[in-house]
């Protein structure tokens, strides 16, 4: 990956990692991934936060491109947008690959006979 592409990938992925850095938001994403689309009322069940707080967290996730909402009668139903999680996974995979390559170079250097 070229330097400008890497910088662009980081700037595009950073909001995803920032949004997932909060435990409430991470739990919301986990619920949406496991249970499918849910209303705010359903997402609030079992949480120690108010509907208003859940709504604010969902808007942060939406700005990061992780969730979308759609009107269903009187409620907004939120669903996970898996593409953004896939983008983040690919970014982490690229970082992991670079680390693996660096560790292999270090291993070869250390094991090199004097």
BATORMI-490525 format. One record per residue (C-alpha): x, y, z; residue number from 1. Coordinates in nm, 2 decimals. Layout:
+--------+--------+--------+------+
:      x :      y :      z : nupa :
+--------+--------+--------+------+
:      X :      Y :      Z :  NUM :
...
+--------+--------+--------+------+
This chain:
+--------+--------+--------+------+
:      x :      y :      z : nupa :
+--------+--------+--------+------+
:   0.00 :   0.00 :   0.00 :    1 :
:   0.14 :   0.34 :  -0.10 :    2 :
:   0.20 :   0.60 :   0.17 :    3 :
:  -0.09 :   0.82 :   0.06 :    4 :
:  -0.32 :   0.52 :   0.04 :    5 :
:  -0.22 :   0.42 :   0.39 :    6 :
:  -0.27 :   0.77 :   0.53 :    7 :
:  -0.62 :   0.78 :   0.36 :    8 :
:  -0.71 :   0.44 :   0.51 :    9 :
:  -0.61 :   0.55 :   0.85 :   10 :
:  -0.81 :   0.87 :   0.83 :   11 :
:  -1.11 :   0.68 :   0.70 :   12 :
:  -1.09 :   0.41 :   0.96 :   13 :
:  -1.00 :   0.62 :   1.27 :   14 :
:  -1.36 :   0.73 :   1.33 :   15 :
:  -1.47 :   0.36 :   1.34 :   16 :
:  -1.21 :   0.28 :   1.61 :   17 :
:  -1.29 :   0.59 :   1.80 :   18 :
:  -1.66 :   0.50 :   1.80 :   19 :
:  -1.59 :   0.15 :   1.91 :   20 :
:  -1.36 :   0.27 :   2.19 :   21 :
:  -1.66 :   0.33 :   2.42 :   22 :
:  -1.79 :   0.02 :   2.60 :   23 :
:  -2.16 :   0.13 :   2.56 :   24 :
:  -2.12 :   0.17 :   2.19 :   25 :
:  -1.93 :  -0.15 :   2.16 :   26 :
:  -2.21 :  -0.33 :   2.34 :   27 :
:  -2.47 :  -0.17 :   2.10 :   28 :
:  -2.28 :  -0.28 :   1.80 :   29 :
:  -2.25 :  -0.63 :   1.95 :   30 :
:  -2.62 :  -0.65 :   2.01 :   31 :
:  -2.70 :  -0.53 :   1.66 :   32 :
:  -2.46 :  -0.78 :   1.51 :   33 :
:  -2.61 :  -1.06 :   1.71 :   34 :
:  -2.98 :  -0.97 :   1.72 :   35 :
:  -3.03 :  -0.78 :   1.39 :   36 :
:  -3.21 :  -0.44 :   1.36 :   37 :
:  -3.35 :  -0.31 :   1.69 :   38 :
:  -3.54 :  -0.01 :   1.82 :   39 :
:  -3.39 :   0.23 :   2.08 :   40 :
:  -3.64 :   0.09 :   2.33 :   41 :
:  -3.50 :  -0.27 :   2.27 :   42 :
:  -3.14 :  -0.15 :   2.27 :   43 :
:  -3.20 :   0.02 :   2.61 :   44 :
:  -3.33 :  -0.30 :   2.77 :   45 :
:  -3.06 :  -0.44 :   3.00 :   46 :
:  -2.84 :  -0.13 :   2.98 :   47 :
:  -2.76 :   0.10 :   3.26 :   48 :
:  -2.81 :   0.40 :   3.04 :   49 :
:  -3.11 :   0.61 :   2.94 :   50 :
:  -3.28 :   0.61 :   2.60 :   51 :
:  -3.14 :   0.95 :   2.55 :   52 :
:  -2.78 :   0.83 :   2.61 :   53 :
:  -2.84 :   0.53 :   2.38 :   54 :
:  -2.96 :   0.77 :   2.12 :   55 :
:  -2.65 :   0.98 :   2.15 :   56 :
:  -2.43 :   0.68 :   2.13 :   57 :
:  -2.62 :   0.56 :   1.82 :   58 :
:  -2.56 :   0.89 :   1.65 :   59 :
:  -2.19 :   0.86 :   1.72 :   60 :
:  -2.19 :   0.52 :   1.56 :   61 :
:  -2.39 :   0.65 :   1.27 :   62 :
:  -2.14 :   0.93 :   1.20 :   63 :
:  -1.87 :   0.66 :   1.19 :   64 :
:  -2.08 :   0.47 :   0.94 :   65 :
:  -2.13 :   0.17 :   1.17 :   66 :
:  -2.51 :   0.19 :   1.20 :   67 :
:  -2.81 :   0.32 :   1.01 :   68 :
:  -3.16 :   0.39 :   1.11 :   69 :
:  -3.49 :   0.36 :   0.93 :   70 :
:  -3.84 :   0.46 :   1.04 :   71 :
:  -4.07 :   0.17 :   1.12 :   72 :
:  -4.41 :   0.30 :   1.23 :   73 :
:  -4.35 :   0.53 :   1.53 :   74 :
:  -4.00 :   0.40 :   1.60 :   75 :
:  -3.66 :   0.43 :   1.45 :   76 :
:  -3.50 :   0.09 :   1.40 :   77 :
:  -3.12 :   0.07 :   1.40 :   78 :
:  -2.92 :  -0.18 :   1.20 :   79 :
:  -2.55 :  -0.25 :   1.17 :   80 :
:  -2.36 :  -0.14 :   0.86 :   81 :
:  -2.11 :  -0.43 :   0.83 :   82 :
:  -1.91 :  -0.28 :   0.55 :   83 :
:  -1.74 :  -0.03 :   0.79 :   84 :
:  -1.65 :  -0.31 :   1.03 :   85 :
:  -1.50 :  -0.50 :   0.73 :   86 :
:  -1.29 :  -0.19 :   0.64 :   87 :
:  -1.16 :  -0.18 :   1.00 :   88 :
:  -1.08 :  -0.55 :   0.99 :   89 :
:  -0.89 :  -0.51 :   0.67 :   90 :
:  -0.69 :  -0.23 :   0.82 :   91 :
:  -0.61 :  -0.44 :   1.13 :   92 :
:  -0.51 :  -0.73 :   0.91 :   93 :
:  -0.27 :  -0.50 :   0.72 :   94 :
:  -0.11 :  -0.39 :   1.05 :   95 :
:  -0.09 :  -0.75 :   1.17 :   96 :
:   0.08 :  -0.85 :   0.84 :   97 :
:   0.34 :  -0.58 :   0.88 :   98 :
:   0.41 :  -0.69 :   1.24 :   99 :
:   0.44 :  -1.05 :   1.14 :  100 :
:   0.69 :  -0.95 :   0.86 :  101 :
:   0.89 :  -0.74 :   1.11 :  102 :
:   0.90 :  -1.02 :   1.36 :  103 :
:   1.01 :  -1.27 :   1.10 :  104 :
:   1.30 :  -1.03 :   1.00 :  105 :
:   1.40 :  -1.00 :   1.36 :  106 :
:   1.39 :  -1.38 :   1.40 :  107 :
:   1.61 :  -1.43 :   1.10 :  108 :
:   1.85 :  -1.17 :   1.23 :  109 :
:   1.87 :  -1.32 :   1.58 :  110 :
:   1.91 :  -1.68 :   1.45 :  111 :
:   2.18 :  -1.57 :   1.20 :  112 :
:   2.50 :  -1.75 :   1.27 :  113 :
:   2.79 :  -1.52 :   1.37 :  114 :
+--------+--------+--------+------+
